[in-house]
Amino acid sequence: MSESDRILYLGVPVDTFESFFQEKLPQEAVKVYQVKLLIYNPVEEVIIQWKN
């Protein structure tokens, strides 16, 4: 069974997103490879943001 209609997101802790993903190289990689991000707070166990 194919599940090609599903969208894959990369789960990233909010601290990592606010530090690493604010640098130029990660931003360019996300843009070029069209990486979708799910930013979450691991302490509160909540999703902060979905980024397409």
All heavy atoms as atom14 arrays in JSON, in Angstrom:
{
  "sequence": "MSESDRILYLGVPVDTFESFFQEKLPQEAVKVYQVKLLIYNPVEEVIIQWKN",
  "atom14_mask": [
    [1, 1, 1, 1, 1, 1, 1, 1, 0, 0, 0, 0, 0, 0],
    [1, 1, 1, 1, 1, 1, 0, 0, 0, 0, 0, 0, 0, 0],
    [1, 1, 1, 1, 1, 1, 1, 1, 1, 0, 0, 0, 0, 0],
    [1, 1, 1, 1, 1, 1, 0, 0, 0, 0, 0, 0, 0, 0],
    [1, 1, 1, 1, 1, 1, 1, 1, 0, 0, 0, 0, 0, 0],
    [1, 1, 1, 1, 1, 1, 1, 1, 1, 1, 1, 0, 0, 0],
    [1, 1, 1, 1, 1, 1, 1, 1, 0, 0, 0, 0, 0, 0],
    [1, 1, 1, 1, 1, 1, 1, 1, 0, 0, 0, 0, 0, 0],
    [1, 1, 1, 1, 1, 1, 1, 1, 1, 1, 1, 1, 0, 0],
    [1, 1, 1, 1, 1, 1, 1, 1, 0, 0, 0, 0, 0, 0],
    [1, 1, 1, 1, 0, 0, 0, 0, 0, 0, 0, 0, 0, 0],
    [1, 1, 1, 1, 1, 1, 1, 0, 0, 0, 0, 0, 0, 0],
    [1, 1, 1, 1, 1, 1, 1, 0, 0, 0, 0, 0, 0, 0],
    [1, 1, 1, 1, 1, 1, 1, 0, 0, 0, 0, 0, 0, 0],
    [1, 1, 1, 1, 1, 1, 1, 1, 0, 0, 0, 0, 0, 0],
    [1, 1, 1, 1, 1, 1, 1, 0, 0, 0, 0, 0, 0, 0],
    [1, 1, 1, 1, 1, 1, 1, 1, 1, 1, 1, 0, 0, 0],
    [1, 1, 1, 1, 1, 1, 1, 1, 1, 0, 0, 0, 0, 0],
    [1, 1, 1, 1, 1, 1, 0, 0, 0, 0, 0, 0, 0, 0],
    [1, 1, 1, 1, 1, 1, 1, 1, 1, 1, 1, 0, 0, 0],
    [1, 1, 1, 1, 1, 1, 1, 1, 1, 1, 1, 0, 0, 0],
    [1, 1, 1, 1, 1, 1, 1, 1, 1, 0, 0, 0, 0, 0],
    [1, 1, 1, 1, 1, 1, 1, 1, 1, 0, 0, 0, 0, 0],
    [1, 1, 1, 1, 1, 1, 1, 1, 1, 0, 0, 0, 0, 0],
    [1, 1, 1, 1, 1, 1, 1, 1, 0, 0, 0, 0, 0, 0],
    [1, 1, 1, 1, 1, 1, 1, 0, 0, 0, 0, 0, 0, 0],
    [1, 1, 1, 1, 1, 1, 1, 1, 1, 0, 0, 0, 0, 0],
    [1, 1, 1, 1, 1, 1, 1, 1, 1, 0, 0, 0, 0, 0],
    [1, 1, 1, 1, 1, 0, 0, 0, 0, 0, 0, 0, 0, 0],
    [1, 1, 1, 1, 1, 1, 1, 0, 0, 0, 0, 0, 0, 0],
    [1, 1, 1, 1, 1, 1, 1, 1, 1, 0, 0, 0, 0, 0],
    [1, 1, 1, 1, 1, 1, 1, 0, 0, 0, 0, 0, 0, 0],
    [1, 1, 1, 1, 1, 1, 1, 1, 1, 1, 1, 1, 0, 0],
    [1, 1, 1, 1, 1, 1, 1, 1, 1, 0, 0, 0, 0, 0],
    [1, 1, 1, 1, 1, 1, 1, 0, 0, 0, 0, 0, 0, 0],
    [1, 1, 1, 1, 1, 1, 1, 1, 1, 0, 0, 0, 0, 0],
    [1, 1, 1, 1, 1, 1, 1, 1, 0, 0, 0, 0, 0, 0],
    [1, 1, 1, 1, 1, 1, 1, 1, 0, 0, 0, 0, 0, 0],
    [1, 1, 1, 1, 1, 1, 1, 1, 0, 0, 0, 0, 0, 0],
    [1, 1, 1, 1, 1, 1, 1, 1, 1, 1, 1, 1, 0, 0],
    [1, 1, 1, 1, 1, 1, 1, 1, 0, 0, 0, 0, 0, 0],
    [1, 1, 1, 1, 1, 1, 1, 0, 0, 0, 0, 0, 0, 0],
    [1, 1, 1, 1, 1, 1, 1, 0, 0, 0, 0, 0, 0, 0],
    [1, 1, 1, 1, 1, 1, 1, 1, 1, 0, 0, 0, 0, 0],
    [1, 1, 1, 1, 1, 1, 1, 1, 1, 0, 0, 0, 0, 0],
    [1, 1, 1, 1, 1, 1, 1, 0, 0, 0, 0, 0, 0, 0],
    [1, 1, 1, 1, 1, 1, 1, 1, 0, 0, 0, 0, 0, 0],
    [1, 1, 1, 1, 1, 1, 1, 1, 0, 0, 0, 0, 0, 0],
    [1, 1, 1, 1, 1, 1, 1, 1, 1, 0, 0, 0, 0, 0],
    [1, 1, 1, 1, 1, 1, 1, 1, 1, 1, 1, 1, 1, 1],
    [1, 1, 1, 1, 1, 1, 1, 1, 1, 0, 0, 0, 0, 0],
    [1, 1, 1, 1, 1, 1, 1, 1, 0, 0, 0, 0, 0, 0]
  ],
  "atom14_positions": [
    [[0.84, -1.18, 0.0], [0.0, 0.0, 0.0], [0.88, 1.25, 0.0], [1.79, 1.38, 0.8], [-0.89, -0.01, 1.25], [-1.82, 1.17, 1.33], [-3.06, 0.93, 2.6], [-2.62, 2.23, 3.69], [0.0, 0.0, 0.0], [0.0, 0.0, 0.0], [0.0, 0.0, 0.0], [0.0, 0.0, 0.0], [0.0, 0.0, 0.0], [0.0, 0.0, 0.0]],
    [[0.62, 2.14, -0.9], [1.39, 3.38, -1.01], [0.71, 4.49, -0.21], [-0.51, 4.63, -0.23], [1.49, 3.8, -2.47], [2.12, 5.05, -2.56], [0.0, 0.0, 0.0], [0.0, 0.0, 0.0], [0.0, 0.0, 0.0], [0.0, 0.0, 0.0], [0.0, 0.0, 0.0], [0.0, 0.0, 0.0], [0.0, 0.0, 0.0], [0.0, 0.0, 0.0]],
    [[1.51, 5.26, 0.49], [0.99, 6.38, 1.26], [1.61, 7.68, 0.76], [2.04, 8.52, 1.53], [1.26, 6.16, 2.74], [0.55, 4.93, 3.28], [0.71, 4.76, 4.76], [0.92, 5.76, 5.46], [0.61, 3.62, 5.22], [0.0, 0.0, 0.0], [0.0, 0.0, 0.0], [0.0, 0.0, 0.0], [0.0, 0.0, 0.0], [0.0, 0.0, 0.0]],
    [[1.64, 7.82, -0.56], [2.3, 8.97, -1.16], [1.57, 10.29, -0.9], [2.11, 11.35, -1.16], [2.44, 8.76, -2.66], [1.17, 8.61, -3.25], [0.0, 0.0, 0.0], [0.0, 0.0, 0.0], [0.0, 0.0, 0.0], [0.0, 0.0, 0.0], [0.0, 0.0, 0.0], [0.0, 0.0, 0.0], [0.0, 0.0, 0.0], [0.0, 0.0, 0.0]],
    [[0.36, 10.22, -0.36], [-0.38, 11.45, -0.07], [0.01, 12.05, 1.28], [-0.42, 13.13, 1.63], [-1.88, 11.2, -0.11], [-2.33, 10.15, 0.88], [-1.52, 9.25, 1.2], [-3.49, 10.21, 1.33], [0.0, 0.0, 0.0], [0.0, 0.0, 0.0], [0.0, 0.0, 0.0], [0.0, 0.0, 0.0], [0.0, 0.0, 0.0], [0.0, 0.0, 0.0]],
    [[0.86, 11.36, 2.03], [1.31, 11.88, 3.32], [2.44, 12.87, 3.13], [3.24, 12.76, 2.21], [1.77, 10.75, 4.22], [0.63, 9.86, 4.64], [1.07, 8.94, 5.71], [-0.03, 8.07, 6.06], [-0.2, 7.59, 7.26], [0.66, 7.87, 8.22], [-1.22, 6.8, 7.52], [0.0, 0.0, 0.0], [0.0, 0.0, 0.0], [0.0, 0.0, 0.0]],
    [[2.51, 13.85, 4.03], [3.55, 14.86, 3.98], [4.5, 14.62, 5.14], [4.07, 14.47, 6.28], [2.95, 16.28, 4.06], [2.02, 16.51, 2.88], [4.05, 17.33, 4.11], [1.22, 17.79, 2.97], [0.0, 0.0, 0.0], [0.0, 0.0, 0.0], [0.0, 0.0, 0.0], [0.0, 0.0, 0.0], [0.0, 0.0, 0.0], [0.0, 0.0, 0.0]],
    [[5.79, 14.58, 4.84], [6.81, 14.33, 5.85], [7.33, 15.65, 6.42], [7.69, 16.56, 5.66], [7.96, 13.54, 5.22], [9.1, 13.15, 6.15], [8.59, 12.19, 7.24], [10.21, 12.49, 5.35], [0.0, 0.0, 0.0], [0.0, 0.0, 0.0], [0.0, 0.0, 0.0], [0.0, 0.0, 0.0], [0.0, 0.0, 0.0], [0.0, 0.0, 0.0]],
    [[7.35, 15.76, 7.75], [7.89, 16.92, 8.44], [9.07, 16.49, 9.29], [9.07, 15.39, 9.85], [6.83, 17.54, 9.37], [5.8, 18.37, 8.66], [4.75, 17.77, 7.99], [5.88, 19.75, 8.65], [3.8, 18.53, 7.33], [4.93, 20.52, 8.0], [3.9, 19.9, 7.34], [2.96, 20.66, 6.69], [0.0, 0.0, 0.0], [0.0, 0.0, 0.0]],
    [[10.06, 17.36, 9.39], [11.21, 17.15, 10.26], [10.89, 17.79, 11.6], [10.68, 19.01, 11.67], [12.47, 17.77, 9.65], [13.73, 17.74, 10.52], [14.15, 16.3, 10.8], [14.84, 18.51, 9.85], [0.0, 0.0, 0.0], [0.0, 0.0, 0.0], [0.0, 0.0, 0.0], [0.0, 0.0, 0.0], [0.0, 0.0, 0.0], [0.0, 0.0, 0.0]],
    [[10.82, 16.99, 12.66], [10.55, 17.51, 14.0], [11.81, 18.12, 14.59], [12.86, 17.47, 14.64], [0.0, 0.0, 0.0], [0.0, 0.0, 0.0], [0.0, 0.0, 0.0], [0.0, 0.0, 0.0], [0.0, 0.0, 0.0], [0.0, 0.0, 0.0], [0.0, 0.0, 0.0], [0.0, 0.0, 0.0], [0.0, 0.0, 0.0], [0.0, 0.0, 0.0]],
    [[11.71, 19.38, 15.04], [12.86, 20.1, 15.57], [12.47, 20.76, 16.9], [11.48, 21.48, 16.95], [13.31, 21.2, 14.57], [14.48, 21.98, 15.11], [13.63, 20.61, 13.22], [0.0, 0.0, 0.0], [0.0, 0.0, 0.0], [0.0, 0.0, 0.0], [0.0, 0.0, 0.0], [0.0, 0.0, 0.0], [0.0, 0.0, 0.0], [0.0, 0.0, 0.0]],
    [[13.25, 20.51, 17.95], [12.98, 21.21, 19.21], [13.12, 22.72, 19.02], [13.95, 23.19, 18.24], [14.06, 20.69, 20.17], [14.56, 19.44, 19.54], [14.37, 19.6, 18.06], [0.0, 0.0, 0.0], [0.0, 0.0, 0.0], [0.0, 0.0, 0.0], [0.0, 0.0, 0.0], [0.0, 0.0, 0.0], [0.0, 0.0, 0.0], [0.0, 0.0, 0.0]],
    [[12.31, 23.49, 19.73], [12.28, 24.94, 19.57], [13.65, 25.57, 19.81], [14.04, 26.5, 19.11], [11.17, 25.58, 20.45], [11.48, 25.45, 21.93], [10.94, 27.03, 20.06], [0.0, 0.0, 0.0], [0.0, 0.0, 0.0], [0.0, 0.0, 0.0], [0.0, 0.0, 0.0], [0.0, 0.0, 0.0], [0.0, 0.0, 0.0], [0.0, 0.0, 0.0]],
    [[14.42, 25.06, 20.78], [15.76, 25.61, 21.05], [16.67, 25.45, 19.84], [17.43, 26.36, 19.5], [16.4, 24.94, 22.27], [15.67, 25.26, 23.56], [14.9, 26.24, 23.59], [15.88, 24.53, 24.55], [0.0, 0.0, 0.0], [0.0, 0.0, 0.0], [0.0, 0.0, 0.0], [0.0, 0.0, 0.0], [0.0, 0.0, 0.0], [0.0, 0.0, 0.0]],
    [[16.61, 24.31, 19.2], [17.43, 24.05, 18.01], [16.99, 24.95, 16.86], [17.82, 25.51, 16.15], [17.31, 22.58, 17.59], [17.71, 21.76, 18.68], [18.15, 22.28, 16.36], [0.0, 0.0, 0.0], [0.0, 0.0, 0.0], [0.0, 0.0, 0.0], [0.0, 0.0, 0.0], [0.0, 0.0, 0.0], [0.0, 0.0, 0.0], [0.0, 0.0, 0.0]],
    [[15.68, 25.11, 16.71], [15.17, 25.98, 15.64], [15.63, 27.42, 15.86], [16.04, 28.09, 14.92], [13.65, 25.92, 15.58], [13.08, 26.82, 14.53], [13.17, 26.48, 13.19], [12.5, 28.02, 14.86], [12.67, 27.32, 12.2], [12.0, 28.87, 13.89], [12.09, 28.52, 12.56], [0.0, 0.0, 0.0], [0.0, 0.0, 0.0], [0.0, 0.0, 0.0]],
    [[15.58, 27.89, 17.1], [15.93, 29.28, 17.39], [17.43, 29.55, 17.31], [17.84, 30.69, 17.21], [15.4, 29.68, 18.77], [13.89, 29.79, 18.79], [13.32, 30.08, 20.16], [14.06, 30.0, 21.16], [12.11, 30.38, 20.22], [0.0, 0.0, 0.0], [0.0, 0.0, 0.0], [0.0, 0.0, 0.0], [0.0, 0.0, 0.0], [0.0, 0.0, 0.0]],
    [[18.24, 28.51, 17.35], [19.69, 28.72, 17.24], [20.2, 28.26, 15.87], [20.48, 29.06, 14.99], [20.43, 28.0, 18.37], [20.17, 26.61, 18.34], [0.0, 0.0, 0.0], [0.0, 0.0, 0.0], [0.0, 0.0, 0.0], [0.0, 0.0, 0.0], [0.0, 0.0, 0.0], [0.0, 0.0, 0.0], [0.0, 0.0, 0.0], [0.0, 0.0, 0.0]],
    [[20.26, 26.96, 15.66], [20.83, 26.39, 14.45], [20.1, 26.81, 13.17], [20.73, 27.18, 12.18], [20.86, 24.87, 14.56], [21.41, 24.18, 13.35], [22.77, 24.22, 13.08], [20.57, 23.5, 12.47], [23.29, 23.58, 11.96], [21.08, 22.87, 11.35], [22.43, 22.91, 11.1], [0.0, 0.0, 0.0], [0.0, 0.0, 0.0], [0.0, 0.0, 0.0]],
    [[18.79, 26.75, 13.18], [18.03, 27.02, 11.96], [17.9, 28.51, 11.63], [17.27, 28.86, 10.65], [16.65, 26.35, 12.02], [16.71, 24.88, 11.73], [16.89, 23.96, 12.75], [16.61, 24.41, 10.44], [16.97, 22.61, 12.49], [16.67, 23.05, 10.16], [16.86, 22.16, 11.19], [0.0, 0.0, 0.0], [0.0, 0.0, 0.0], [0.0, 0.0, 0.0]],
    [[18.52, 29.36, 12.41], [18.54, 30.79, 12.09], [19.81, 31.17, 11.33], [19.94, 32.28, 10.85], [18.42, 31.64, 13.37], [17.13, 31.38, 14.13], [15.88, 31.46, 13.27], [15.68, 32.43, 12.56], [15.07, 30.43, 13.31], [0.0, 0.0, 0.0], [0.0, 0.0, 0.0], [0.0, 0.0, 0.0], [0.0, 0.0, 0.0], [0.0, 0.0, 0.0]],
    [[20.74, 30.22, 11.21], [21.98, 30.46, 10.47], [21.71, 30.3, 8.97], [20.78, 29.63, 8.54], [23.07, 29.51, 10.94], [23.44, 29.73, 12.4], [24.51, 28.78, 12.89], [25.18, 28.15, 12.05], [24.66, 28.67, 14.11], [0.0, 0.0, 0.0], [0.0, 0.0, 0.0], [0.0, 0.0, 0.0], [0.0, 0.0, 0.0], [0.0, 0.0, 0.0]],
    [[22.58, 30.9, 8.18], [22.36, 30.96, 6.73], [22.36, 29.58, 6.06], [21.47, 29.29, 5.25], [23.41, 31.86, 6.08], [23.17, 32.05, 4.61], [24.11, 33.05, 3.99], [23.78, 33.15, 2.51], [24.24, 34.36, 1.91], [0.0, 0.0, 0.0], [0.0, 0.0, 0.0], [0.0, 0.0, 0.0], [0.0, 0.0, 0.0], [0.0, 0.0, 0.0]],
    [[23.32, 28.73, 6.36], [23.41, 27.42, 5.7], [22.17, 26.56, 5.95], [21.59, 26.05, 4.99], [24.68, 26.68, 6.12], [24.87, 25.3, 5.49], [24.97, 25.41, 3.97], [26.1, 24.62, 6.06], [0.0, 0.0, 0.0], [0.0, 0.0, 0.0], [0.0, 0.0, 0.0], [0.0, 0.0, 0.0], [0.0, 0.0, 0.0], [0.0, 0.0, 0.0]],
    [[21.72, 26.39, 7.19], [20.5, 25.61, 7.39], [19.27, 26.23, 6.72], [18.44, 25.5, 6.17], [20.31, 25.59, 8.91], [21.67, 25.86, 9.45], [22.34, 26.74, 8.46], [0.0, 0.0, 0.0], [0.0, 0.0, 0.0], [0.0, 0.0, 0.0], [0.0, 0.0, 0.0], [0.0, 0.0, 0.0], [0.0, 0.0, 0.0], [0.0, 0.0, 0.0]],
    [[19.17, 27.54, 6.71], [18.04, 28.2, 6.05], [18.05, 27.91, 4.55], [17.0, 27.64, 3.96], [18.08, 29.7, 6.29], [17.64, 30.1, 7.67], [17.65, 31.61, 7.87], [18.05, 32.37, 6.99], [17.2, 32.05, 9.02], [0.0, 0.0, 0.0], [0.0, 0.0, 0.0], [0.0, 0.0, 0.0], [0.0, 0.0, 0.0], [0.0, 0.0, 0.0]],
    [[19.22, 27.97, 3.94], [19.33, 27.68, 2.51], [19.0, 26.22, 2.21], [18.33, 25.92, 1.23], [20.74, 28.03, 2.0], [20.98, 29.51, 1.86], [20.06, 30.16, 0.83], [19.86, 29.59, -0.26], [19.52, 31.23, 1.14], [0.0, 0.0, 0.0], [0.0, 0.0, 0.0], [0.0, 0.0, 0.0], [0.0, 0.0, 0.0], [0.0, 0.0, 0.0]],
    [[19.48, 25.3, 3.06], [19.21, 23.87, 2.86], [17.71, 23.59, 2.95], [17.16, 22.84, 2.14], [19.98, 23.03, 3.87], [0.0, 0.0, 0.0], [0.0, 0.0, 0.0], [0.0, 0.0, 0.0], [0.0, 0.0, 0.0], [0.0, 0.0, 0.0], [0.0, 0.0, 0.0], [0.0, 0.0, 0.0], [0.0, 0.0, 0.0], [0.0, 0.0, 0.0]],
    [[17.05, 24.19, 3.93], [15.61, 24.01, 4.09], [14.88, 24.53, 2.86], [13.95, 23.9, 2.35], [15.11, 24.72, 5.37], [13.6, 24.87, 5.39], [15.58, 23.97, 6.61], [0.0, 0.0, 0.0], [0.0, 0.0, 0.0], [0.0, 0.0, 0.0], [0.0, 0.0, 0.0], [0.0, 0.0, 0.0], [0.0, 0.0, 0.0], [0.0, 0.0, 0.0]],
    [[15.34, 25.65, 2.35], [14.72, 26.26, 1.16], [14.96, 25.42, -0.09], [14.03, 25.09, -0.82], [15.28, 27.67, 0.98], [14.68, 28.45, -0.16], [15.28, 29.85, -0.21], [14.84, 30.63, -1.4], [15.47, 31.95, -1.45], [0.0, 0.0, 0.0], [0.0, 0.0, 0.0], [0.0, 0.0, 0.0], [0.0, 0.0, 0.0], [0.0, 0.0, 0.0]],
    [[16.21, 25.03, -0.33], [16.56, 24.29, -1.55], [15.89, 22.91, -1.57], [15.35, 22.5, -2.6], [18.1, 24.14, -1.66], [18.48, 23.13, -2.73], [18.74, 25.48, -1.94], [0.0, 0.0, 0.0], [0.0, 0.0, 0.0], [0.0, 0.0, 0.0], [0.0, 0.0, 0.0], [0.0, 0.0, 0.0], [0.0, 0.0, 0.0], [0.0, 0.0, 0.0]],
    [[15.91, 22.22, -0.44], [15.36, 20.87, -0.39], [13.89, 20.84, 0.04], [13.32, 19.77, 0.21], [16.21, 19.99, 0.51], [17.6, 19.81, -0.05], [18.69, 20.48, 0.5], [17.82, 19.0, -1.16], [19.96, 20.34, -0.04], [19.08, 18.84, -1.71], [20.15, 19.52, -1.13], [21.4, 19.37, -1.67], [0.0, 0.0, 0.0], [0.0, 0.0, 0.0]],
    [[13.3, 22.0, 0.21], [11.89, 22.14, 0.57], [11.52, 21.29, 1.78], [10.54, 20.55, 1.78], [11.01, 21.8, -0.63], [11.27, 22.69, -1.82], [10.47, 22.28, -3.04], [9.66, 21.37, -3.02], [10.7, 22.99, -4.13], [0.0, 0.0, 0.0], [0.0, 0.0, 0.0], [0.0, 0.0, 0.0], [0.0, 0.0, 0.0], [0.0, 0.0, 0.0]],
    [[12.35, 21.4, 2.83], [12.13, 20.65, 4.06], [11.0, 21.32, 4.85], [11.02, 22.53, 5.06], [13.42, 20.61, 4.92], [13.18, 19.88, 6.23], [14.55, 19.97, 4.14], [0.0, 0.0, 0.0], [0.0, 0.0, 0.0], [0.0, 0.0, 0.0], [0.0, 0.0, 0.0], [0.0, 0.0, 0.0], [0.0, 0.0, 0.0], [0.0, 0.0, 0.0]],
    [[10.04, 20.52, 5.24], [8.95, 21.01, 6.06], [9.3, 20.75, 7.53], [9.77, 19.67, 7.87], [7.65, 20.32, 5.68], [7.23, 20.66, 4.26], [6.07, 19.84, 3.81], [5.59, 20.12, 2.42], [6.34, 20.88, 1.52], [0.0, 0.0, 0.0], [0.0, 0.0, 0.0], [0.0, 0.0, 0.0], [0.0, 0.0, 0.0], [0.0, 0.0, 0.0]],
    [[9.1, 21.75, 8.37], [9.49, 21.64, 9.77], [8.3, 21.65, 10.71], [7.31, 22.34, 10.48], [10.41, 22.82, 10.14], [11.7, 22.96, 9.35], [12.42, 24.25, 9.75], [12.61, 21.77, 9.57], [0.0, 0.0, 0.0], [0.0, 0.0, 0.0], [0.0, 0.0, 0.0], [0.0, 0.0, 0.0], [0.0, 0.0, 0.0], [0.0, 0.0, 0.0]],
    [[8.43, 20.88, 11.76], [7.49, 20.88, 12.86], [8.31, 21.28, 14.08], [9.21, 20.54, 14.49], [6.89, 19.49, 13.05], [5.89, 19.33, 14.16], [4.85, 18.3, 13.76], [6.52, 18.94, 15.46], [0.0, 0.0, 0.0], [0.0, 0.0, 0.0], [0.0, 0.0, 0.0], [0.0, 0.0, 0.0], [0.0, 0.0, 0.0], [0.0, 0.0, 0.0]],
    [[8.07, 22.46, 14.61], [8.82, 22.96, 15.75], [8.02, 22.68, 17.02], [6.83, 23.01, 17.08], [9.12, 24.47, 15.61], [9.96, 24.7, 14.35], [9.87, 25.0, 16.8], [9.27, 25.44, 13.29], [0.0, 0.0, 0.0], [0.0, 0.0, 0.0], [0.0, 0.0, 0.0], [0.0, 0.0, 0.0], [0.0, 0.0, 0.0], [0.0, 0.0, 0.0]],
    [[8.67, 22.04, 17.98], [7.95, 21.64, 19.2], [8.74, 21.97, 20.45], [9.95, 22.16, 20.41], [7.63, 20.14, 19.15], [8.86, 19.25, 19.23], [9.28, 18.74, 20.44], [9.58, 18.93, 18.09], [10.41, 17.93, 20.51], [10.7, 18.13, 18.14], [11.11, 17.62, 19.37], [12.23, 16.83, 19.44], [0.0, 0.0, 0.0], [0.0, 0.0, 0.0]],
    [[8.01, 22.04, 21.57], [8.61, 22.26, 22.88], [8.65, 20.89, 23.57], [7.59, 20.36, 23.93], [7.78, 23.25, 23.69], [8.39, 23.55, 25.04], [8.89, 22.65, 25.71], [8.34, 24.79, 25.44], [0.0, 0.0, 0.0], [0.0, 0.0, 0.0], [0.0, 0.0, 0.0], [0.0, 0.0, 0.0], [0.0, 0.0, 0.0], [0.0, 0.0, 0.0]],
    [[9.84, 20.32, 23.76], [9.93, 18.98, 24.33], [9.56, 18.93, 25.82], [9.16, 17.88, 26.31], [11.39, 18.58, 24.11], [12.12, 19.87, 23.98], [11.14, 20.85, 23.38], [0.0, 0.0, 0.0], [0.0, 0.0, 0.0], [0.0, 0.0, 0.0], [0.0, 0.0, 0.0], [0.0, 0.0, 0.0], [0.0, 0.0, 0.0], [0.0, 0.0, 0.0]],
    [[9.67, 20.03, 26.52], [9.35, 20.05, 27.95], [7.83, 20.05, 28.15], [7.29, 19.26, 28.91], [10.0, 21.27, 28.65], [9.56, 21.36, 30.1], [11.51, 21.2, 28.54], [0.0, 0.0, 0.0], [0.0, 0.0, 0.0], [0.0, 0.0, 0.0], [0.0, 0.0, 0.0], [0.0, 0.0, 0.0], [0.0, 0.0, 0.0], [0.0, 0.0, 0.0]],
    [[7.16, 20.94, 27.43], [5.7, 21.05, 27.55], [4.97, 20.05, 26.65], [3.76, 19.91, 26.73], [5.26, 22.47, 27.23], [5.8, 23.5, 28.2], [5.39, 24.91, 27.84], [4.51, 25.1, 26.99], [5.97, 25.84, 28.43], [0.0, 0.0, 0.0], [0.0, 0.0, 0.0], [0.0, 0.0, 0.0], [0.0, 0.0, 0.0], [0.0, 0.0, 0.0]],
    [[5.73, 19.4, 25.76], [5.18, 18.42, 24.82], [4.05, 19.02, 23.97], [2.96, 18.46, 23.85], [4.7, 17.17, 25.56], [5.83, 16.46, 26.28], [5.39, 15.21, 27.0], [4.17, 14.99, 27.17], [6.27, 14.43, 27.4], [0.0, 0.0, 0.0], [0.0, 0.0, 0.0], [0.0, 0.0, 0.0], [0.0, 0.0, 0.0], [0.0, 0.0, 0.0]],
    [[4.35, 20.19, 23.39], [3.39, 20.86, 22.51], [4.07, 21.28, 21.22], [5.26, 21.56, 21.18], [2.74, 22.11, 23.16], [1.9, 21.72, 24.35], [3.79, 23.12, 23.56], [0.0, 0.0, 0.0], [0.0, 0.0, 0.0], [0.0, 0.0, 0.0], [0.0, 0.0, 0.0], [0.0, 0.0, 0.0], [0.0, 0.0, 0.0], [0.0, 0.0, 0.0]],
    [[3.29, 21.31, 20.15], [3.79, 21.79, 18.87], [3.68, 23.31, 18.87], [2.63, 23.87, 19.17], [2.98, 21.19, 17.71], [3.21, 19.67, 17.67], [3.38, 21.84, 16.38], [2.31, 18.94, 16.71], [0.0, 0.0, 0.0], [0.0, 0.0, 0.0], [0.0, 0.0, 0.0], [0.0, 0.0, 0.0], [0.0, 0.0, 0.0], [0.0, 0.0, 0.0]],
    [[4.78, 23.96, 18.52], [4.83, 25.42, 18.48], [4.4, 25.94, 17.11], [3.64, 26.87, 17.0], [6.26, 25.94, 18.79], [6.77, 25.39, 20.12], [6.32, 27.44, 18.74], [6.03, 25.84, 21.34], [0.0, 0.0, 0.0], [0.0, 0.0, 0.0], [0.0, 0.0, 0.0], [0.0, 0.0, 0.0], [0.0, 0.0, 0.0], [0.0, 0.0, 0.0]],
    [[4.94, 25.28, 16.06], [4.68, 25.79, 14.71], [4.91, 24.69, 13.67], [5.8, 23.87, 13.82], [5.61, 26.97, 14.43], [5.39, 27.67, 13.14], [6.33, 28.87, 12.97], [7.25, 29.06, 13.74], [6.08, 29.65, 11.96], [0.0, 0.0, 0.0], [0.0, 0.0, 0.0], [0.0, 0.0, 0.0], [0.0, 0.0, 0.0], [0.0, 0.0, 0.0]],
    [[4.09, 24.73, 12.62], [4.28, 23.91, 11.43], [4.78, 24.86, 10.35], [4.16, 25.86, 10.09], [2.97, 23.3, 10.94], [2.29, 22.38, 11.9], [1.52, 22.75, 12.95], [2.29, 20.95, 11.89], [1.02, 21.65, 13.59], [1.48, 20.51, 12.95], [2.88, 20.01, 11.05], [1.28, 19.18, 13.22], [2.67, 18.66, 11.33], [1.88, 18.26, 12.4]],
    [[5.94, 24.55, 9.72], [6.47, 25.41, 8.67], [6.55, 24.62, 7.37], [7.2, 23.61, 7.31], [7.86, 25.93, 9.04], [7.83, 26.92, 10.19], [9.18, 27.53, 10.46], [9.66, 28.45, 9.4], [9.15, 29.78, 9.37], [0.0, 0.0, 0.0], [0.0, 0.0, 0.0], [0.0, 0.0, 0.0], [0.0, 0.0, 0.0], [0.0, 0.0, 0.0]],
    [[5.85, 25.13, 6.36], [5.86, 24.49, 5.04], [6.95, 25.07, 4.17], [7.3, 26.17, 4.2], [4.52, 24.66, 4.33], [3.46, 23.81, 4.99], [3.76, 22.74, 5.49], [2.25, 24.29, 4.99], [0.0, 0.0, 0.0], [0.0, 0.0, 0.0], [0.0, 0.0, 0.0], [0.0, 0.0, 0.0], [0.0, 0.0, 0.0], [0.0, 0.0, 0.0]]
  ]
}
